[in-house]
Amino acid sequence: MTEKILPIHAGQDIGKGMLRKIINDVKISRDEWISLVNSLITF
C-alpha cells in the first residue's frame, strides 16, 4: 500500500480535478466516497 498525504489549508477549497485524483488514487468509487464523507458529517 502506498501512503498518500493530503495537506489541509484552512479556508481553501479542493478543486474538482484534485478531488477526483484523490478518489482515483485510493481506488474507491464515487458512491463509496460520498458514503464515507456522509458518515463523517455530523449535524
Secondary structure, DSSP 8 states (H G I E B T S, - for coil): ---------TT----HHHHHHHHHHTT--HHHHHHHHHHH---
